[in-house]
Amino acid sequence: MTAAFLPIGWYRIDPRGNKEGINAQFDPPAEHLAFTVKFKGEADLPEIWPEPLPIIVRTLSI
């Protein structure tokens, strides 16, 4: 999952794209994600984090 800042605000984009049976169109302001949450413990977090968390940057910099 990724996001882009458009004139209408932040818009989540699913880069997994379209395949047979999957409709992940780029159609702001409507969101069309490739997959829905199906399993216990999964979550669809609606927050947008424009800056990476410091712990992620540190971990990837090692």
Wavefront OBJ file of the C-alpha trace (Angstrom):
o trace
v 0.000 0.000 0.000
v 1.240 3.475 -0.818
v -0.274 6.946 -0.874
v -0.058 10.111 -2.940
v -0.877 13.679 -1.956
v -3.320 15.017 -4.554
v -5.231 18.328 -4.687
v -8.108 16.497 -2.937
v -5.770 15.368 -0.120
v -4.069 12.077 0.662
v -5.177 9.156 -1.506
v -4.216 5.530 -0.791
v -3.062 3.514 -3.808
v -2.759 -0.247 -4.108
v 0.264 -0.923 -6.371
v -0.577 -4.610 -6.753
v -2.653 -3.534 -9.738
v -5.386 -5.130 -11.719
v -5.480 -8.811 -12.543
v -8.276 -11.187 -13.363
v -10.779 -10.799 -10.531
v -8.949 -7.828 -8.945
v -10.080 -4.239 -9.444
v -7.528 -1.784 -8.023
v -8.348 1.221 -10.200
v -6.809 4.665 -9.668
v -10.093 6.593 -9.392
v -9.834 9.426 -6.823
v -11.571 10.104 -4.547
v -12.950 6.526 -4.579
v -10.580 3.918 -3.178
v -10.335 0.563 -4.962
v -7.910 -1.669 -3.078
v -6.820 -5.021 -4.523
v -7.607 -7.078 -1.442
v -9.802 -6.781 1.631
v -8.980 -7.818 5.183
v -9.913 -11.500 5.489
v -8.021 -13.152 8.308
v -8.069 -12.763 12.063
v -5.310 -10.364 13.092
v -5.217 -8.505 9.773
v -6.064 -4.813 9.755
v -6.592 -2.068 7.202
v -4.952 0.965 8.786
v -6.369 4.154 7.250
v -3.576 6.381 8.570
v -1.059 7.970 6.188
v 2.508 8.283 7.495
v 4.304 10.743 5.168
v 7.572 10.343 7.107
v 9.072 6.942 7.922
v 9.234 5.918 11.551
v 12.742 6.513 12.982
v 13.073 2.848 13.998
v 12.498 1.800 10.383
v 15.160 4.216 9.108
v 17.649 2.998 11.740
v 16.959 -0.649 10.962
v 17.359 -0.168 7.213
v 20.555 1.858 7.728
v 22.417 -0.933 9.535
l 1 2 3 4 5 6 7 8 9 10 11 12 13 14 15 16 17 18 19 20 21 22 23 24 25 26 27 28 29 30 31 32 33 34 35 36 37 38 39 40 41 42 43 44 45 46 47 48 49 50 51 52 53 54 55 56 57 58 59 60 61 62
